[in-house]
Amino acid sequence: SDVADFDGRSSLLYRFNQKLMSTLKDVISLKFKSMQGDGVLFHGEGQRGDHITLELQKGRLALYLNL
């Protein structure tokens, strides 16, 4: 696993190798602490317009998934 620290103005971009991608199951695990009640924690986009977004809204987690 990898660890990243963010200051509220930074982000991390990770691209999967398209040729090696043939999984049946993806696992995303996050542990976080935040002084802010609002913000995007995770966002991912696919080749065909698929996307997933996990964000804090007024201190509550919201998950948006579009397949």
Secondary structure, 3 states (H helix, E strand, C coil): CCCCCCCCCCCCCCCCCHHHCCCCCCCCCCCCCCCCCCEEEEEEECCCCCEEEEEEECCEEEEEEEC
